[in-house]
Amino acid sequence: MALHGRVLSLRQDRTHLHYRSIFPSSKEHLGLSTPPSSVASSPAKPSAGDDTLSLLKHYLNLSPNLGDLYRQWSTSDPHFRKTAPKFTGVRILKQDPWEALVGFICSSNNNIARISQMIDKLCREYGPLIGHLDVECEGDEPQRMAFYDFPPPERLARKDVESRLRELGFGYRAKYLQQTAVMVAEERGLDWLDELRNPESAGRGDAGELLEGGREGYRKAHESLLELQGVGPKVADCVCLMGLGWGEAVPVDTHVWQIAQRDYKFGKGKHSSLTKATYDAVANKFRSMWGKEAGWAHSVLFTADLRAFSERLVAKLESQDVFEAVKVEADGVVKPVTVVKTEIVKDKRIKREFEEEEHLVVEIQQSLVKTPKRRRKT
């Protein structure tokens, strides 16, 4: 992955996240491969001027204690307490505000795979080139690949950007991206986005007391983002949560609305459909249960409800042994039967906060397949 002017390679084991960083000016690295398993478990001291370790800790939001947060959310919400143990390890990224804004404009009516493709196209088309590296691919020869950083607003503000993005498959989002880039690059500046950040997340002081609709700074940031092209309430909340550090931001889409109806008794009376009032009511409900990090807790439940993730919990393998046998019935009739012995192996991939294990569960099933042949015992 490319991040802030460097290329990173990551590998996670049961206890540590290992990383390798390569800068454009680095001459000792001729290629990029996944950090080997022999990497020392104790983190190496970064060289002078290399801020990769602190950058990763910030970007991946590694400082908060997840165990404490899950216990807090579980205490106030029985449904979370029931669901959370199967989905530990969910963290909220602390993205660059501009990167988050562009990414979530691309996310409108889209899926994860296509959003990733769009971001890759944006970086290749308009992002600064970091360099070309030989990348080791499992089972294949190293491939020469180009890595690009995220494009600044000035590059997306050009007049020809909209037409080019439409050619690349961005659809109606192309216009929103170009117009929002113009507003940020020429009218407001990146400092404007930075000023919308949670001062606690940015290390600039206290953000105040949490109110029903969120803290004052969050409400201001949300309203300001709505002035941009292609930004509605949900996109604004996503940017507030993952780009501006406002943990109480709760993005509510149709998927979250279904969770609210099914598990939190929404969907009746004045909240029978997802209106602006219902959107606010769902978000306020979650904030009242989970507090300043309601958006994080909501993301755990959102992840747990996605089929792509829930299906990863259990991978089922079946094997069958078939053999012939005879069955003597009460009337003395002997029946040849085929016995099918089925072994079902369920590999439960459940991450734990302090202890990660893979549990193997074996179920043995037998079934009798009758044949029409009958013969009497002589």
For each residue, the residues with C-beta under 8 A, 3 or more apart:
1: 7 8 9 10
2: 6 7 8 123 127 130 147 148 149 150
3: 6 8 55 59 149
4: 55 96 149
5: 23 24 130 149
6: 2 3 21 22 23 24 52 130
7: 1 2 21 22 32 130 131 133 147
8: 1 2 3 19 20 21 22 52 56
9: 1 19 20 22 32 33 34 35
10: 1 17 18 19 34 35
11: 17 18 19 34 35 39
12: 16 17 18
13: 16 18 37
14: 356
15: 41
16: 12 13 41 43
17: 10 11 12 56 60 62
18: 10 11 12 13 35 39
19: 8 9 10 11 35 52 53 56
20: 8 9 32 33 35
21: 6 7 8 50 52
22: 6 7 8 9 26 29 32 131 133
23: 5 6 26 50
24: 5 6 130 131
25:
26: 22 23 29
27:
28:
29: 22 26 32 133
30: 134
31: 133 134 135 136 142
32: 7 9 20 22 29 133 134 135 136
33: 9 20 36 135 136
34: 9 10 11 136
35: 9 10 11 18 19 20 39
36: 33 39
37: 13
38:
39: 11 18 35 36
40: 44
41: 15 16
42:
43: 16 53
44: 40
45:
46: 50 51 52 53 54
47: 50
48:
49:
50: 21 23 46 47 53
51: 46 54 55
52: 6 8 19 21 46 55 56
53: 19 43 46 50 56 57
54: 46 51 57 58
55: 3 4 51 52 58 59
56: 8 17 19 52 53 59 60 62
57: 53 54 60 62 63
58: 54 55 61 94
59: 3 55 56 93 94 95
60: 17 56 57 91 93 94
61: 58 64 91 92 93 94
62: 17 56 57 91
63: 57
64: 61 68 69 293
65: 68 69
66: 69 70 88 89 91 353
67: 70 71 353 354
68: 64 65 71 72
69: 64 65 66 72 73 293 296 297
70: 66 67 73 74 84 88 300 353
71: 67 68 74 75
72: 68 69 75 76 290 291
73: 69 70 76 77 80 84 289 290 293 297 300
74: 70 71 77 80 81 84
75: 71 72 81
76: 72 73 80 289 290 291
77: 73 74 80 81 289 290 297
78: 81 82
79: 82 83 263 264 301
80: 73 74 76 77 83 84 289 290 297 300 301
81: 74 75 77 78 84
82: 78 79
83: 79 80 86 87 300 301 304
84: 70 73 74 80 81 87 88 300 304
85: 88 350
86: 83 304 313 350
87: 83 84 90 300 303 304 309 351
88: 66 70 84 85 351 352 353
89: 66 351 353
90: 87 296 299 300 303
91: 60 61 62 66 296
92: 61 241 242 247 295 296 299
93: 59 60 61 242
94: 58 59 60 61 201 242 245
95: 59 99 100 103 242 243
96: 4 99 100 150 243
97: 100 101 190 193 194 196 197 239 243 244
98: 101 102 150 152 153 184 190 193 243
99: 95 96 102 103 150 243
100: 95 96 97 103 104 238 239 242 243 244
101: 97 98 104 105 180 184 193 225 228 231 239 243
102: 98 99 105 106 119 122 150 156 177 180
103: 95 99 100 106 107 115 119
104: 100 101 107 108 235 238 239 242 243
105: 101 102 108 173 176 177 180 230 231 235
106: 102 103 110 115 118 119 122 170 173 177
107: 103 104 110 115 235 238
108: 104 105 173 230 232 235
109:
110: 106 107 114 115 118
111: 114 115
112: 115 116
113: 116 117
114: 110 111 117 118
115: 103 106 107 110 111 112 118 119
116: 112 113 119 120
117: 113 114 120 121
118: 106 110 114 115 121 122 168 169 170 173
119: 102 103 106 115 116 122 123
120: 116 117 123 124
121: 117 118 124 125 168 169 170
122: 102 106 118 119 125 126 127 150 151 156 165
123: 2 119 120 126 127 148 149 150 151
124: 120 121 127 146 148
125: 121 122 151 164 168
126: 122 123 151 155 156 161
127: 2 122 123 124 148 149 150 151 155
128: 148 149 151
129: 146 147 148
130: 2 5 6 7 24 147 148 149
131: 7 22 24 146 147
132: 144 145 146 147
133: 7 22 29 31 32 144 145 147
134: 30 31 32 142 143 144 145
135: 31 32 33 142 143 144 145
136: 31 32 33 34 142
137: 140 141 142 143
138:
139:
140: 137 143
141: 137
142: 31 134 135 136 137
143: 134 135 137 140
144: 132 133 134 135
145: 132 133 134 135
146: 124 129 131 132
147: 2 7 129 130 131 132 133
148: 2 123 124 127 128 129 130
149: 2 3 4 5 123 127 128 130
150: 2 96 98 99 102 122 123 127
151: 122 123 125 126 127 128 155 156
152: 98 155 156 185
153: 98 156 157 181 184 185 190
154: 157 181 185
155: 126 127 151 152 158 161 181
156: 102 122 126 151 152 153 161 177 178 181 185
157: 153 154 161 178 181 182 184 185 186
158: 155 161 178
159: 162
160: 163 164
161: 126 155 156 157 158 164 165 174 177 178 181
162: 159 165 166 174 175 177 178
163: 160 166 167 174
164: 125 160 161 167 168 174
165: 122 161 162 168 170 173 174 177 178
166: 162 163 169 170 171 174
167: 163 164
168: 118 121 125 164 165
169: 118 121 166
170: 106 118 121 165 166 173 174 177
171: 166 174
172: 175 176
173: 105 106 108 118 165 170 176 177 230
174: 161 162 163 164 165 166 170 171 177 178
175: 162 172 178 179 229 230
176: 105 172 173 179 180 229 230 231
177: 102 105 106 156 161 162 165 170 173 174 180 181 230
178: 156 157 158 161 162 165 174 175 181 182
179: 175 176 182 183 229 230
180: 101 102 105 176 177 183 184 228 229 230 231
181: 153 154 155 156 157 161 177 178 184 185
182: 157 178 179 185 186 187
183: 179 180 186 187 188 227 228 229
184: 98 101 153 157 180 181 187 188 189 190 192 193 228
185: 152 153 154 156 157 181 182 189
186: 157 182 183
187: 182 183 184
188: 183 184 192 193
189: 184 185 192 193
190: 97 98 153 184 193 194
191: 194 195
192: 184 188 189 195 196
193: 97 98 101 184 188 189 190 196 197 244
194: 97 190 191 197 202
195: 191 192
196: 97 192 193 217 220 221 224 225 244
197: 97 193 194 201 202 204 221 244 245
198: 201 202 207 217 218 244 245 246 247
199: 202 203 204 205 206 207 217
200: 203 204 205 206 207 245
201: 94 197 198 244 245 246
202: 194 197 198 199 245
203: 199 200
204: 197 199 200
205: 199 200
206: 199 200
207: 198 199 200 215 217 218
208: 215 216 217
209: 215
210: 214 215 248 287 291 292
211: 214 215 216
212: 284 287 288
213: 219 280 284
214: 210 211 218 219 222 246 248 249 283 287
215: 207 208 209 210 211 218 219 246 248
216: 208 211 219 220
217: 196 198 199 207 208 220 221 246
218: 198 207 214 215 221 222 240 246 248 249
219: 213 214 215 216 222 223
220: 196 216 217 223 224
221: 196 197 217 218 224 225 236 240 244 246
222: 214 218 219 225 226 233 236 237 240 246 249
223: 219 220 226 227
224: 196 220 221 227
225: 101 196 221 222 228 231 235 236 239 240
226: 222 223 231 232 233 236
227: 183 223 224 231
228: 101 180 183 184 225 231
229: 175 176 179 180 183
230: 105 108 173 175 176 177 179 180 235
231: 101 105 176 180 225 226 227 228 235 236 239
232: 108 226 235 236
233: 222 226 236 237 252 276 279
234: 237 238 251 252 253
235: 104 105 107 108 225 230 231 232 238 239 251
236: 221 222 225 226 231 232 233 239 240
237: 222 233 234 240 241 249 250 251 252 283 295
238: 100 104 107 234 235 241 242 243 249 251
239: 97 100 101 104 225 231 235 236 242 243 244
240: 218 221 222 225 236 237 243 244 246 249 295
241: 92 237 238 244 246 247 249 250 251 295 296 299
242: 92 93 94 95 100 104 238 239
243: 95 96 97 98 99 100 101 104 238 239 240
244: 97 100 193 196 197 198 201 221 239 240 241
245: 94 197 198 200 201 202
246: 198 201 214 215 217 218 221 222 240 241 249 295
247: 92 198 241 292 293 294 295 296
248: 210 214 215 218 287 291 292 293 294 295
249: 214 218 222 237 238 240 241 246 294 295
250: 237 241 256 282 283 286 287 294 295 298
251: 234 235 237 238 241 256 295 298
252: 233 234 237 256 257 260 274 279 282 283
253: 234 256 257
254: 257 258 274
255: 258 259 302 305 306
256: 250 251 252 253 259 260 282 298 302
257: 252 253 254 260 261 266 274 278 282
258: 254 255 261 262 305
259: 255 256 262 263 264 301 302 305
260: 252 256 257 263 264 266 267 282 285
261: 257 258 264 265 266 267
262: 258 259
263: 79 259 260 301
264: 79 259 260 261 282 285
265: 261 268
266: 257 260 261 271 278 281 282 285
267: 260 261 271 272
268: 265 271 272
269: 272
270: 277 278
271: 266 267 268 275 277 278 281 282
272: 267 268 269
273: 278
274: 252 254 257 278 279
275: 271 278 279
276: 233 279 280
277: 270 271 280 281
278: 257 266 270 271 273 274 275 281 282
279: 233 252 274 275 276 282 283
280: 213 276 277 283 284
281: 266 271 277 278 284 285
282: 250 252 256 257 260 264 266 271 278 279 285 286
283: 214 237 250 252 279 280 286 287 294
284: 212 213 280 281 287 288
285: 260 264 266 281 282 288 289
286: 250 282 283 289 290 294 297 298
287: 210 212 214 248 250 283 284 290 291 294
288: 212 284 285
289: 73 76 77 80 285 286 294 297
290: 72 73 76 77 80 286 287 293 294 296 297 298
291: 72 76 210 248 287 294
292: 210 247 248
293: 64 69 73 247 248 290 296 297
294: 247 248 249 250 283 286 287 289 290 291 297 298
295: 92 237 240 241 246 247 248 249 250 251 298 299
296: 69 90 91 92 241 247 290 293 299 300
297: 69 73 77 80 286 289 290 293 294 300 301
298: 250 251 256 286 290 294 295 301 302
299: 90 92 241 295 296 302 303
300: 70 73 80 83 84 87 90 296 297 303 304
301: 79 80 83 259 263 297 298 304 305
302: 255 256 259 298 299 305 306
303: 87 90 299 300 306 309
304: 83 84 86 87 300 301 309 310
305: 255 258 259 301 302 310
306: 255 302 303 309 310
307: 310 311
308: 311 312
309: 87 303 304 306 312 313
310: 304 305 306 307 313
311: 307 308 314
312: 308 309 315 349
313: 86 309 310 348 349 350
314: 311 346 347 348 349
315: 312 346 347 349
316: 344 345 346
317: 344 345 346 347
318: 342 343 344 345
319: 342 343 345
320: 340 341 342 343
321: 340 341 343
322: 338 339 340 341
323: 338 339 341
324: 336 337 338 339
325: 336 337 338 339
326: 334 335 336 337
327: 334 335 337 368
328: 332 333 334 335 377
329: 332 333 334 335
330:
331:
332: 328 329 376 377
333: 328 329 374 375 376 377
334: 326 327 328 329 375 376 377
335: 326 327 328 329 370 371 373 374
336: 324 325 326 371 373
337: 324 325 326 327 368 369 370 371
338: 322 323 324 325 368 369 371
339: 322 323 324 325 366 367 368 369
340: 320 321 322 366 367 368 369
341: 320 321 322 323 364 365 366
342: 318 319 320 364 365 366 367
343: 318 319 320 321 362 363 364 365
344: 316 317 318 362 363 365
345: 316 317 318 319 360 361 362
346: 314 315 316 317 360 361 362 363
347: 314 315 317 358 359 360
348: 313 314 358 359 361
349: 312 313 314 315 358
350: 85 86 313 357 359
351: 87 88 89 356
352: 88 355 356 357
353: 66 67 70 88 89
354: 67
355: 352
356: 14 351 352
357: 350 352
358: 347 348 349
359: 347 348 350
360: 345 346 347
361: 345 346 348
362: 343 344 345 346
363: 343 344 346
364: 341 342 343
365: 341 342 343 344
366: 339 340 341 342
367: 339 340 342
368: 327 337 338 339 340
369: 337 338 339 340
370: 335 337
371: 335 336 337 338
372:
373: 335 336
374: 333 335
375: 333 334
376: 332 333 334
377: 328 332 333 334
378:
